[in-house]
Amino acid sequence: MNLSHVTDKGVKMVEVSNKRDTKRMARATGRILLKEDTISRIKDGKIEKGAVLTTAQVAATTAVKKTPDLIPLCHPLQITGVDVDFEFHKGEIEAIVEVKSIGKTGVEMEAITGVSVALLTIWDMVKAVEKDEEGQYPTTKITEIRVIEKRK
C-alpha cells in the first residue's frame, strides 16, 4: 500500500485534565444474524461450547474494562458499572451494553467495544452450527453496532 499521498499529522491523546469529573453513561447496541435453529439451540442450552449468553456477557464486561488497551487513544477510565443484556428477535440476537463512569471523558467507546466483543463471542460459540457444508457462514452477520444513548 502506497501511503505517500497521506498527510496524516500523527496522533495524540486529547488532554482532559481541565475538565470536571462528571457522571457519564453510554448505551450501545448491535445485532448478530443467526439461523433460527441456532437461536433455538442457544435458548435450550444445546450449544457444545456451553452457556453462550453468559459467556458473551462476561466477554463484553471484560472488553469494556480493556478498551484503552485495544483502542490506542482511549483514556483509561474508572468504570463504575456495566450492564449487558440480550434480546431475541426473529433470526437475530441483539446485544445491549450500558457503561457508567465518573470521569472527564465519555464511555461510548467502551460501550460499543463491549457490544462488539459480545457479538464476536456469540459467533465464536455457535460457529460449528452456523457453518454450511463448505465451512462458510452464508447467513451469519454482525450488524448495526451503534451508540444509542450518551449522557453526562
C-alpha positions as CSV (number, residue, x, y, z in Angstrom):
1,M,0.0,0.0,0.0
2,N,1.5,3.3,-1.1
3,L,0.9,5.9,1.6
4,S,3.0,8.7,0.1
5,H,-0.1,10.8,-0.5
6,V,-1.3,10.7,3.1
7,T,-1.0,13.9,5.0
8,D,-1.5,12.4,8.5
9,K,-0.2,14.6,11.2
10,G,0.3,11.7,13.6
11,V,-1.7,11.0,16.7
12,K,-2.2,12.4,20.2
13,M,-4.4,11.7,23.2
14,V,-6.8,14.5,23.9
15,E,-5.9,16.5,27.1
16,V,-8.8,16.3,29.5
17,S,-7.2,17.3,32.8
18,N,-9.0,20.7,32.8
19,K,-12.5,19.0,32.6
20,R,-14.5,18.3,35.7
21,D,-15.4,14.8,36.8
22,T,-18.9,14.1,35.7
23,K,-21.3,11.1,35.8
24,R,-21.1,9.5,32.4
25,M,-23.3,6.9,30.7
26,A,-23.4,5.4,27.3
27,R,-25.6,2.6,25.8
28,A,-24.7,0.8,22.6
29,T,-26.4,-2.0,20.7
30,G,-25.6,-4.4,17.9
31,R,-27.1,-7.5,16.3
32,I,-25.9,-10.9,15.1
33,L,-28.0,-12.6,12.5
34,L,-28.2,-16.4,13.0
35,K,-30.2,-19.4,11.8
36,E,-33.4,-20.0,13.7
37,D,-32.1,-23.4,14.7
38,T,-29.0,-21.8,16.2
39,I,-31.2,-19.4,18.2
40,S,-33.3,-22.3,19.5
41,R,-30.1,-24.2,20.5
42,I,-28.9,-21.1,22.4
43,K,-32.2,-20.8,24.2
44,D,-32.3,-24.5,25.0
45,G,-28.7,-24.6,26.2
46,K,-27.7,-27.0,23.4
47,I,-24.5,-25.3,22.2
48,E,-21.5,-27.6,22.6
49,K,-19.2,-24.8,23.9
50,G,-21.6,-24.0,26.8
51,A,-23.6,-21.1,28.0
52,V,-23.5,-18.7,25.1
53,L,-25.1,-15.6,26.6
54,T,-23.4,-15.9,29.9
55,T,-20.0,-16.2,28.2
56,A,-20.8,-13.2,25.9
57,Q,-21.9,-11.2,29.0
58,V,-18.5,-11.8,30.7
59,A,-16.6,-11.1,27.5
60,A,-18.4,-7.8,27.0
61,T,-17.7,-6.7,30.6
62,T,-14.0,-7.6,30.1
63,A,-13.9,-5.8,26.8
64,V,-15.3,-2.6,28.4
65,K,-12.6,-2.7,31.0
66,K,-9.9,-3.4,28.4
67,T,-11.0,-0.7,25.8
68,P,-7.9,1.5,26.4
69,D,-5.7,-1.5,25.7
70,L,-7.5,-2.1,22.4
71,I,-8.2,1.4,21.1
72,P,-4.9,3.3,21.3
73,L,-6.1,6.8,22.1
74,C,-8.9,6.0,24.5
75,H,-8.3,7.3,28.0
76,P,-8.2,4.7,30.9
77,L,-11.3,5.2,32.8
78,Q,-12.7,4.3,36.2
79,I,-15.7,2.2,35.1
80,T,-18.4,2.2,37.8
81,G,-20.9,-0.1,36.2
82,V,-21.5,-2.3,33.2
83,D,-24.9,-3.9,32.3
84,V,-25.1,-6.4,29.4
85,D,-28.4,-7.6,28.1
86,F,-29.6,-9.6,25.2
87,E,-32.9,-9.6,23.3
88,F,-34.1,-12.3,20.9
89,H,-35.7,-11.2,17.6
90,K,-36.6,-13.2,14.6
91,G,-33.4,-14.6,13.2
92,E,-31.1,-12.4,15.4
93,I,-29.9,-11.6,18.8
94,E,-29.4,-8.0,19.9
95,A,-26.7,-7.2,22.5
96,I,-27.2,-4.0,24.6
97,V,-24.3,-2.7,26.7
98,E,-24.6,0.2,29.1
99,V,-21.5,1.6,30.7
100,K,-21.3,4.1,33.6
101,S,-18.4,6.1,34.9
102,I,-17.5,9.2,36.8
103,G,-14.7,11.0,34.9
104,K,-13.6,13.6,32.4
105,T,-14.5,11.8,29.2
106,G,-17.3,9.7,27.8
107,V,-17.8,6.0,27.8
108,E,-19.3,5.4,24.3
109,M,-16.1,3.7,23.0
110,E,-16.3,1.3,25.9
111,A,-20.0,0.6,25.2
112,I,-19.5,-0.2,21.5
113,T,-16.4,-2.3,22.3
114,G,-18.5,-4.3,24.8
115,V,-21.2,-4.8,22.2
116,S,-18.7,-5.8,19.5
117,V,-17.0,-8.4,21.7
118,A,-20.3,-9.8,23.0
119,L,-21.4,-10.4,19.4
120,L,-18.0,-11.8,18.4
121,T,-18.2,-14.2,21.4
122,I,-21.6,-15.4,20.3
123,W,-20.3,-16.0,16.8
124,D,-17.3,-18.0,18.1
125,M,-19.5,-20.1,20.3
126,V,-22.1,-21.0,17.6
127,K,-19.8,-21.2,14.5
128,A,-20.0,-25.0,14.5
129,V,-23.8,-24.9,13.9
130,E,-23.7,-21.8,11.7
131,K,-21.3,-23.2,9.1
132,D,-22.6,-24.6,5.8
133,E,-21.2,-27.8,4.1
134,E,-18.3,-25.8,2.7
135,G,-17.4,-24.4,6.1
136,Q,-18.7,-20.9,5.2
137,Y,-21.1,-18.6,7.0
138,P,-23.6,-17.5,4.4
139,T,-26.2,-16.1,6.8
140,T,-24.2,-15.2,9.9
141,K,-23.7,-11.4,10.1
142,I,-22.9,-8.9,12.8
143,T,-24.6,-5.6,12.0
144,E,-25.9,-2.3,13.3
145,I,-23.4,-1.6,16.0
146,R,-24.0,1.9,17.3
147,V,-24.3,4.2,20.3
148,I,-28.0,4.7,21.1
149,E,-27.6,7.0,24.1
150,K,-24.9,9.1,25.7
151,R,-25.3,11.2,28.9
152,K,-23.2,13.3,31.1
